[in-house]
Amino acid sequence: MLTRSSSIPAGMARMAGFALLLAGLAYPFAVYFGIEHLSPRVFAALLGALWCARLLSSGRSASRWTAGVALLFCLVLALLDNAILLRWYPVLINAAMLALFAGSLFVGMPVIERLARLQEPDLPPSGVRYTRQVTRVWVGFFIFNGSIATALTLWAPLAWWTLYNGLIAYGLMGLLFAGEWLIRQRVRSRL
């Protein structure tokens, strides 16, 4: 089965997405343990290969835009070969997600509404309002998370940066997902 906009099989597109997810989860720890032993160019090549696969396998313009920004980061990282730049990757990803979610509030359908319509295509007006609010909450989260990641990149030791970006940030995302799911169940029961 092929994706609409490319000749890469859908299974490979899913593998590229899954590999990027795993790389994102492991990235802070890879930087922490590898910064002394690996050139930033190695990180740039590995990340670049994953984002390149994502770019080639994605038909959605938002995914293509995010991949393009990430590839530009990888190119700068490879050219400058500066280990300090490795710490800016989580900031970049937060900024890209912030732009995606915030932009969707002004152009087209909000991100969370798009996701909700995958399960419920005929979303009622109350559901549309709710998904817009949840998209705003995620915008706030990306502002908060990106600000913390930026501060840690600029002023904190590598161990603190790793702890936050490798564990705490994902824990906060998990809490936000769980909290939203609980609220959604209450909202649905009232309708």
DRENROZA-29127 format. One record per residue (C-alpha): x, y, z. Coordinates in nm, 4 decimals, decimal comma, m for minus. Example, Ala and Ser with C-alpha at 12.3 -4.5 7.8 and 13.67 -1.06 7.14 Angstrom:
residues 2
<r x="1,2300" y="m0,4500" z="0,7800"/>
<r x="1,3670" y="m0,1060" z="0,7140"/>
//
This chain:
residues 191
<r x="0,0000" y="0,0000" z="0,0000"/>
<r x="0,1411" y="0,3393" z="m0,0994"/>
<r x="0,0847" y="0,6785" z="0,0579"/>
<r x="m0,0928" y="0,9300" z="m0,1612"/>
<r x="0,1933" y="1,1688" z="m0,2165"/>
<r x="0,4951" y="0,9452" z="m0,2364"/>
<r x="0,6190" y="0,6153" z="m0,3585"/>
<r x="0,7296" y="0,5005" z="m0,0137"/>
<r x="0,5181" y="0,2104" z="0,1157"/>
<r x="0,2830" y="0,2962" z="0,4032"/>
<r x="0,4609" y="0,0447" z="0,6290"/>
<r x="0,7889" y="0,2266" z="0,5810"/>
<r x="0,6173" y="0,5587" z="0,6551"/>
<r x="0,4863" y="0,4168" z="0,9836"/>
<r x="0,8324" y="0,2783" z="1,0640"/>
<r x="0,9871" y="0,6210" z="1,0018"/>
<r x="0,7315" y="0,7806" z="1,2338"/>
<r x="0,7905" y="0,5170" z="1,5009"/>
<r x="1,1689" y="0,5528" z="1,4683"/>
<r x="1,1354" y="0,9306" z="1,5113"/>
<r x="0,9224" y="0,8780" z="1,8210"/>
<r x="1,1824" y="0,6436" z="1,9710"/>
<r x="1,4641" y="0,8803" z="1,8744"/>
<r x="1,2779" y="1,1679" z="2,0396"/>
<r x="1,2349" y="0,9691" z="2,3599"/>
<r x="1,5972" y="0,8576" z="2,3644"/>
<r x="1,7492" y="1,1838" z="2,2391"/>
<r x="1,8204" y="1,3532" z="2,5764"/>
<r x="1,9878" y="1,0373" z="2,7068"/>
<r x="2,1817" y="0,9877" z="2,3833"/>
<r x="2,3108" y="1,3438" z="2,4157"/>
<r x="2,3926" y="1,2978" z="2,7837"/>
<r x="2,5855" y="0,9747" z="2,7331"/>
<r x="2,7168" y="1,0409" z="2,3831"/>
<r x="2,8209" y="1,4041" z="2,3904"/>
<r x="3,1706" y="1,3143" z="2,5093"/>
<r x="3,2196" y="1,0354" z="2,2554"/>
<r x="3,0294" y="1,1259" z="1,9394"/>
<r x="3,0636" y="1,4213" z="1,7094"/>
<r x="2,7517" y="1,6377" z="1,6730"/>
<r x="2,7777" y="1,5478" z="1,3043"/>
<r x="2,6906" y="1,1871" z="1,3946"/>
<r x="2,3766" y="1,3084" z="1,5746"/>
<r x="2,2968" y="1,5297" z="1,2745"/>
<r x="2,3357" y="1,2392" z="1,0306"/>
<r x="2,1202" y="1,0007" z="1,2348"/>
<r x="1,8462" y="1,2552" z="1,3045"/>
<r x="1,8664" y="1,3820" z="0,9493"/>
<r x="1,8138" y="1,0345" z="0,8065"/>
<r x="1,5026" y="0,9831" z="1,0202"/>
<r x="1,3582" y="1,3243" z="0,9333"/>
<r x="1,4394" y="1,2700" z="0,5672"/>
<r x="1,2422" y="0,9457" z="0,5723"/>
<r x="0,9575" y="1,1305" z="0,7452"/>
<r x="0,9657" y="1,4067" z="0,4848"/>
<r x="0,9573" y="1,1598" z="0,1970"/>
<r x="0,6782" y="0,9530" z="0,3500"/>
<r x="0,4430" y="1,2279" z="0,4628"/>
<r x="0,1692" y="1,3738" z="0,2531"/>
<r x="0,0559" y="1,6264" z="0,5134"/>
<r x="0,1956" y="1,9759" z="0,4743"/>
<r x="0,2313" y="2,0220" z="0,8528"/>
<r x="0,4475" y="1,7090" z="0,8773"/>
<r x="0,6498" y="1,8213" z="0,5785"/>
<r x="0,7005" y="2,1651" z="0,7332"/>
<r x="0,8123" y="2,0151" z="1,0669"/>
<r x="1,0462" y="1,7753" z="0,8875"/>
<r x="1,1906" y="2,0616" z="0,6847"/>
<r x="1,2627" y="2,2654" z="0,9991"/>
<r x="1,4218" y="1,9614" z="1,1678"/>
<r x="1,6346" y="1,8923" z="0,8601"/>
<r x="1,7513" y="2,2531" z="0,8590"/>
<r x="1,8532" y="2,2091" z="1,2250"/>
<r x="2,0442" y="1,8907" z="1,1315"/>
<r x="2,2217" y="2,0746" z="0,8509"/>
<r x="2,3271" y="2,3589" z="1,0848"/>
<r x="2,4371" y="2,1041" z="1,3454"/>
<r x="2,6449" y="1,9169" z="1,0863"/>
<r x="2,8031" y="2,2317" z="0,9465"/>
<r x="2,8900" y="2,3886" z="1,2817"/>
<r x="2,9706" y="2,0588" z="1,4562"/>
<r x="2,9034" y="2,2295" z="1,7904"/>
<r x="2,7911" y="2,0129" z="2,0849"/>
<r x="2,6035" y="2,3038" z="2,2453"/>
<r x="2,3564" y="2,2964" z="1,9559"/>
<r x="2,2510" y="1,9428" z="2,0503"/>
<r x="2,0651" y="2,0858" z="2,3495"/>
<r x="1,8472" y="2,3076" z="2,1279"/>
<r x="1,6655" y="2,0175" z="1,9587"/>
<r x="1,3863" y="1,9877" z="2,2222"/>
<r x="1,3349" y="2,3642" z="2,2009"/>
<r x="1,3025" y="2,3365" z="1,8242"/>
<r x="1,0501" y="2,0519" z="1,8470"/>
<r x="0,8428" y="2,2451" z="2,1032"/>
<r x="0,8515" y="2,5538" z="1,8808"/>
<r x="0,7403" y="2,3496" z="1,5789"/>
<r x="0,4548" y="2,1925" z="1,7770"/>
<r x="0,3561" y="2,5333" z="1,9137"/>
<r x="0,3468" y="2,6760" z="1,5609"/>
<r x="0,1432" y="2,3787" z="1,4370"/>
<r x="m0,1154" y="2,3888" z="1,7177"/>
<r x="m0,1402" y="2,7687" z="1,7410"/>
<r x="m0,1538" y="2,8072" z="1,3640"/>
<r x="m0,4372" y="2,5552" z="1,3435"/>
<r x="m0,6488" y="2,7843" z="1,5636"/>
<r x="m0,6361" y="3,0503" z="1,2914"/>
<r x="m0,6136" y="2,8536" z="0,9675"/>
<r x="m0,8159" y="2,5456" z="0,8900"/>
<r x="m0,9319" y="2,3026" z="1,1535"/>
<r x="m0,7663" y="2,2935" z="1,4989"/>
<r x="m0,5329" y="1,9962" z="1,5469"/>
<r x="m0,7376" y="1,8341" z="1,8233"/>
<r x="m1,0576" y="1,8661" z="1,6207"/>
<r x="m0,8868" y="1,6878" z="1,3299"/>
<r x="m0,7844" y="1,4079" z="1,5648"/>
<r x="m1,1332" y="1,3892" z="1,7177"/>
<r x="m1,2950" y="1,3672" z="1,3737"/>
<r x="m1,0938" y="1,0538" z="1,3002"/>
<r x="m1,3142" y="0,8761" z="1,5564"/>
<r x="m1,6242" y="1,0923" z="1,5292"/>
<r x="m1,6585" y="1,2463" z="1,1802"/>
<r x="m1,9878" y="1,4199" z="1,2658"/>
<r x="m1,8579" y="1,6104" z="1,5663"/>
<r x="m2,1362" y="1,8228" z="1,7214"/>
<r x="m2,0832" y="2,1989" z="1,7729"/>
<r x="m2,0158" y="2,1415" z="2,1444"/>
<r x="m1,7426" y="1,8952" z="2,0473"/>
<r x="m1,5926" y="2,1490" z="1,8076"/>
<r x="m1,5818" y="2,4104" z="2,0885"/>
<r x="m1,4289" y="2,1564" z="2,3260"/>
<r x="m1,1579" y="2,0499" z="2,0808"/>
<r x="m1,0705" y="2,4157" z="2,0164"/>
<r x="m1,0263" y="2,4649" z="2,3925"/>
<r x="m0,8080" y="2,1527" z="2,4179"/>
<r x="m0,5950" y="2,2809" z="2,1288"/>
<r x="m0,5490" y="2,6064" z="2,3269"/>
<r x="m0,4421" y="2,4057" z="2,6322"/>
<r x="m0,1780" y="2,2308" z="2,4204"/>
<r x="m0,0599" y="2,5695" z="2,2908"/>
<r x="m0,0135" y="2,6740" z="2,6550"/>
<r x="0,1706" y="2,3506" z="2,7273"/>
<r x="0,4129" y="2,4015" z="2,4369"/>
<r x="0,4800" y="2,7593" z="2,5511"/>
<r x="0,5486" y="2,6372" z="2,9055"/>
<r x="0,7500" y="2,3323" z="2,8016"/>
<r x="0,9491" y="2,5210" z="2,5392"/>
<r x="1,0289" y="2,7955" z="2,7906"/>
<r x="1,1583" y="2,5431" z="3,0441"/>
<r x="1,3599" y="2,3632" z="2,7744"/>
<r x="1,5075" y="2,6967" z="2,6627"/>
<r x="1,6005" y="2,8000" z="3,0165"/>
<r x="1,7625" y="2,4627" z="3,0820"/>
<r x="1,9508" y="2,4817" z="2,7532"/>
<r x="2,0854" y="2,8257" z="2,8368"/>
<r x="2,1582" y="2,8006" z="3,2082"/>
<r x="2,1362" y="2,4490" z="3,3515"/>
<r x="2,3860" y="2,1663" z="3,3740"/>
<r x="2,3482" y="1,8864" z="3,1196"/>
<r x="2,2138" y="1,6495" z="3,3872"/>
<r x="1,9195" y="1,8823" z="3,4636"/>
<r x="1,8523" y="1,9325" z="3,0936"/>
<r x="1,8494" y="1,5540" z="3,0446"/>
<r x="1,6223" y="1,4922" z="3,3433"/>
<r x="1,3656" y="1,7455" z="3,2297"/>
<r x="1,3694" y="1,6739" z="2,8557"/>
<r x="1,4065" y="1,2972" z="2,8951"/>
<r x="1,1627" y="1,2295" z="3,1801"/>
<r x="0,9773" y="1,5231" z="3,3311"/>
<r x="0,8514" y="1,6727" z="3,0041"/>
<r x="0,7116" y="1,3354" z="2,8946"/>
<r x="0,5539" y="1,2866" z="3,2367"/>
<r x="0,3844" y="1,6258" z="3,2053"/>
<r x="0,2571" y="1,5322" z="2,8587"/>
<r x="0,1224" y="1,2076" z="2,9984"/>
<r x="m0,0547" y="1,3940" z="3,2792"/>
<r x="m0,2050" y="1,6345" z="3,0269"/>
<r x="m0,3265" y="1,3450" z="2,8094"/>
<r x="m0,4742" y="1,1653" z="3,1121"/>
<r x="m0,6341" y="1,4797" z="3,2527"/>
<r x="m0,7904" y="1,5665" z="2,9189"/>
<r x="m0,9209" y="1,2114" z="2,8795"/>
<r x="m1,0874" y="1,2302" z="3,2238"/>
<r x="m1,2419" y="1,5683" z="3,1464"/>
<r x="m1,3608" y="1,4439" z="2,8068"/>
<r x="m1,5395" y="1,1518" z="2,9734"/>
<r x="m1,7221" y="1,3944" z="3,2036"/>
<r x="m1,8093" y="1,6277" z="2,9151"/>
<r x="m1,9424" y="1,3356" z="2,7077"/>
<r x="m2,1556" y="1,2051" z="2,9942"/>
<r x="m2,3253" y="1,5449" z="3,0251"/>
<r x="m2,4213" y="1,5551" z="2,6554"/>
//
